């Protein structure tokens, strides 16, 4: 299991105080058991296949662990069933989840959860599904006009919750083309930027993720109209999605969707191959 694709979600609940208390209680248990076993957060993450950042978030109660994590951690940390005993409560809490996405984004977020295929061309940022927590937080903190702390926390929570689709089974096929210029822009600072590139390298090796980089030296580019997503919900026709300046549009007209799909095919053909793209990201990482 990939550490960056940790099978856990962080979500905001209608009964948020109770859910928050549960998350924090489990997080404290994990921390105490980890320290008793003599592991650092990084060492625990390495042993279980998760990133240090995600272990830290879980211990702070910012994430709701899936049963797979609780079961594996219980055995590794010799918890004697303590963590496994929380699985039922976690599942009940998750059943009450309501993620607080911005109103203009909710229709897309609902469809994304049902998707069997997601194709994302992004010309100004790394796709939200591919952003680690510190990058997400940095992006919301730099928003203008400024967002209040509660809103930032809700937005970070909701974006991380979306990333559960990277690992739940059956996993959707996710393809993405990201501009080289985006990958060279150190948003959030050097360490956050480095973490983002490392995160992409890990994601790019997942079986259900196909990641490509669009180099800046291309003389032809089919994506000059801007970023867009093609989404195929289970049992439903493919549709498109675009957004700009906190407004969004679902593209459902078959002809408009066909045009976006044709553009995406051209964009992928013009981008580096998946192997070339990972090598390019590794090179960028080595330059930091």
C-alpha distance (Angstrom), angle and dihedral (degrees) to the residues before:
residue distance angle dihedral
X1 . . .
X2 3.77 . .
X3 3.79 116.2 .
X4 3.79 92.2 -140.9
X5 3.78 90.3 52.2
X6 3.75 94.4 53.1
X7 3.79 111.9 174.9
X8 3.74 95.6 -123.2
X9 3.77 135.9 91.3
X10 3.76 136.3 -146.6
X11 3.76 112.9 -146.7
X12 3.77 142.9 163.9
X13 3.80 117.1 -119.2
X14 3.80 132.9 -153.4
X15 3.80 86.4 -125.8
X16 3.79 89.0 45.1
X17 3.80 98.0 164.4
X18 3.80 93.8 56.7
X19 3.80 92.6 45.1
X20 3.79 90.9 46.6
X21 3.78 91.5 50.9
X22 3.81 90.3 50.9
X23 3.80 92.5 49.6
X24 3.79 92.6 48.5
X25 3.81 92.8 47.2
X26 3.81 92.2 51.9
X27 3.79 90.4 44.5
X28 3.79 91.6 54.2
X29 3.80 90.5 49.5
X30 3.79 91.6 51.4
X31 3.81 91.4 48.5
X32 3.81 93.9 49.4
X33 3.79 92.4 47.1
X34 3.81 91.6 46.2
X35 3.80 92.8 51.1
X36 3.78 91.5 45.3
X37 3.81 88.7 53.9
X38 3.82 90.4 49.6
X39 3.82 97.0 -117.7
X40 3.79 126.8 139.8
X41 3.80 116.5 -140.1
X42 3.78 89.4 -102.2
X43 3.80 92.9 49.7
X44 3.80 91.8 49.4
X45 3.80 90.4 48.2
X46 3.80 91.7 49.1
X47 3.80 92.2 49.7
X48 3.81 93.0 49.1
X49 3.81 97.4 36.1
X50 3.81 97.2 -109.9
X51 3.80 132.5 120.6
X52 3.81 122.2 -102.7
X53 3.80 90.0 -122.0
X54 3.79 92.1 56.9
X55 3.80 92.9 47.5
X56 3.80 88.2 51.7
X57 3.80 91.5 50.0
X58 3.79 91.7 50.0
X59 3.79 93.5 49.8
X60 3.81 89.7 51.6
X61 3.80 90.2 53.0
X62 3.80 93.7 -112.6
X63 3.80 93.5 121.9
X64 3.77 134.8 49.6
X65 3.83 108.6 -136.7
X66 3.77 121.6 -135.8
X67 3.78 120.5 -128.0
X68 3.84 91.1 -101.5
X69 3.79 91.9 63.4
X70 3.79 94.4 44.1
X71 3.78 92.2 49.9
X72 3.83 94.9 46.7
X73 3.81 93.8 44.2
X74 3.81 91.6 47.5
X75 3.80 91.1 57.1
X76 3.82 97.1 40.8
X77 3.81 93.4 47.6
X78 3.82 94.2 41.9
X79 3.80 90.3 -123.8
X80 3.80 93.2 161.6
X81 3.81 93.5 -131.1
X82 3.81 95.9 -48.4
X83 3.81 94.2 122.8
X84 3.79 94.7 36.3
X85 3.80 88.4 56.0
X86 3.81 89.8 64.0
X87 3.81 94.7 57.7
X88 3.80 95.3 89.6
X89 3.81 92.3 50.2
X90 3.80 90.8 48.0
X91 3.80 91.6 51.3
X92 3.80 91.3 49.9
X93 3.79 91.0 49.7
X94 3.80 92.3 49.0
X95 3.81 89.6 53.3
X96 3.80 87.6 64.0
X97 3.76 94.6 50.4
X98 3.77 122.2 134.1
X99 3.78 112.9 175.2
X100 3.79 112.7 -145.7
X101 3.76 103.8 -134.2
X102 3.81 119.4 166.0
X103 3.81 109.9 -86.2
X104 3.81 93.0 -113.3
X105 3.81 91.0 55.2
X106 3.81 101.6 45.0
X107 3.82 98.7 89.8
X108 3.79 90.9 54.4
X109 3.82 93.5 44.0
X110 3.81 90.4 53.7
X111 3.81 92.0 51.3
X112 3.79 92.2 44.3
X113 3.81 90.5 59.5
X114 3.82 88.7 58.7
X115 3.80 96.2 44.2
X116 3.79 124.3 127.6
X117 3.82 91.3 -176.2
X118 3.82 133.5 23.2
X119 3.81 123.5 -174.4
X120 3.81 115.2 -172.3
X121 3.80 128.7 -172.9
X122 3.79 111.0 -174.9
X123 3.79 123.5 -178.1
X124 3.82 100.1 173.5
X125 3.81 108.5 31.8
X126 3.79 146.0 12.3
X127 3.84 109.9 -87.3
X128 3.80 111.8 -92.8
X129 3.80 91.4 -121.1
X130 3.81 88.5 61.6
X131 3.81 100.4 47.8
X132 3.84 121.5 106.4
X133 3.80 118.2 -137.0
X134 3.81 98.5 -97.9
X135 3.80 91.2 51.5
X136 3.80 91.7 49.4
X137 3.78 91.8 49.3
X138 3.82 92.4 47.7
X139 3.80 91.4 51.8
X140 3.80 93.1 52.5
X141 3.79 93.0 43.8
X142 3.81 91.1 55.6
X143 3.82 93.7 50.3
X144 3.81 117.5 124.8
X145 2.96 122.6 -116.1
X146 3.80 88.9 39.0
X147 3.80 119.9 -105.6
X148 3.81 119.8 -136.8
X149 3.81 118.6 -113.8
X150 3.81 94.5 -105.7
X151 3.79 92.0 53.4
X152 3.80 91.7 47.3
X153 3.80 90.5 51.9
X154 3.80 91.8 49.0
X155 3.81 92.7 48.7
X156 3.81 92.9 48.0
X157 3.79 89.9 48.3
X158 3.78 93.3 49.7
X159 3.81 95.4 47.3
X160 3.79 91.8 49.9
X161 3.80 89.7 48.5
X162 3.81 89.9 57.2
X163 3.79 90.1 59.0
X164 3.80 91.3 70.0
X165 3.82 87.8 87.0
X166 3.81 88.1 69.7
X167 3.80 90.0 73.7
X168 3.80 110.8 17.4
X169 3.79 114.0 107.7
X170 2.96 126.4 -82.3
X171 3.79 88.2 35.9
X172 3.80 118.1 -153.3
X173 3.79 120.6 -122.3
X174 3.81 105.6 -107.5
X175 3.79 120.8 -166.8
X176 3.78 123.7 178.8
X177 3.79 137.7 179.7
X178 3.81 114.7 -160.3
X179 3.78 126.1 -173.4
X180 3.81 116.1 -113.1
X181 3.81 88.6 -131.9
X182 3.82 89.3 60.1
X183 3.79 90.9 52.8
X184 3.79 92.1 51.1
X185 3.81 95.2 51.1
X186 3.85 107.2 96.6
X187 3.80 98.1 -145.8
X188 3.79 111.3 179.7
X189 3.81 93.6 17.8
X190 3.78 135.9 -73.6
X191 3.81 98.4 -60.0
X192 3.80 94.3 47.0
X193 3.80 89.7 46.4
X194 3.81 91.8 49.5
X195 3.80 90.7 50.1
X196 3.80 90.2 50.9
X197 3.81 93.0 53.6
X198 3.81 91.3 47.0
X199 3.80 89.0 49.0
X200 3.80 91.2 53.3
X201 3.80 91.6 50.5
X202 3.79 90.3 54.5
X203 3.79 93.3 45.5
X204 3.79 91.7 47.2
X205 3.79 89.4 62.0
X206 3.81 94.6 55.7
X207 3.81 114.1 108.9
X208 3.80 93.4 -126.6
X209 3.81 96.8 46.4
X210 3.82 124.6 80.7
X211 3.79 111.0 -174.2
X212 3.81 125.1 -173.1
X213 3.79 134.2 178.2
X214 3.81 123.0 -141.9
X215 3.82 106.1 -144.2
X216 3.79 119.7 -137.5
X217 3.81 93.8 -127.1
X218 3.81 96.2 70.1
X219 3.81 113.3 124.5
X220 3.83 92.1 -159.7
X221 3.78 126.2 43.8
X222 3.81 127.6 178.1
X223 3.79 93.3 -164.6
X224 3.78 101.6 66.4
X225 3.80 90.0 117.1
X226 3.80 90.3 72.5
X227 3.80 141.2 -105.8
X228 3.80 122.8 -29.8
X229 3.79 142.1 159.8
X230 3.79 130.1 -137.2
X231 3.79 112.2 -152.1
X232 3.79 130.3 -172.0
X233 3.84 112.4 -165.7
X234 3.79 115.8 -159.1
X235 3.79 110.9 -82.9
X236 3.81 93.1 -1.3
X237 3.81 135.7 97.8
X238 3.78 120.3 -90.4
X239 3.79 115.6 -94.8
X240 3.78 137.9 -174.8
X241 3.78 132.8 -125.0
X242 3.80 131.6 -161.4
X243 3.78 132.1 173.4
X244 3.79 139.5 -179.1
X245 3.80 134.8 166.5
X246 3.83 95.4 0.6
X247 3.79 94.1 -50.6
X248 3.77 126.9 103.4
X249 3.79 142.3 -170.5
X250 3.78 131.3 -155.2
X251 3.79 110.3 -146.5
X252 3.80 109.6 -146.5
X253 3.81 104.5 152.9
X254 3.84 105.3 111.4
X255 3.80 94.1 -135.6
X256 3.81 93.2 49.3
X257 3.80 90.2 48.3
X258 3.81 90.3 48.8
X259 3.81 90.2 54.1
X260 3.82 92.2 50.2
X261 3.81 90.2 48.6
X262 3.81 90.9 51.4
X263 3.79 90.4 49.2
X264 3.78 91.2 49.6
X265 3.79 91.1 51.6
X266 3.81 90.0 53.7
X267 3.82 91.9 46.0
X268 3.81 91.4 53.7
X269 3.79 91.1 48.1
X270 3.81 90.9 51.9
X271 3.82 94.4 47.2
X272 3.79 127.3 81.4
X273 3.79 116.6 -84.6
X274 3.79 117.7 -99.3
X275 3.80 92.0 -100.8
X276 3.80 92.4 46.5
X277 3.79 90.1 47.4
X278 3.80 94.2 54.7
X279 3.80 89.6 47.5
X280 3.81 89.4 50.8
X281 3.82 91.9 51.3
X282 3.81 90.5 47.6
X283 3.80 88.7 52.9
X284 3.82 91.6 50.5
X285 3.79 89.4 49.7
X286 3.77 90.8 51.7
X287 3.80 90.5 53.1
X288 3.82 93.4 59.2
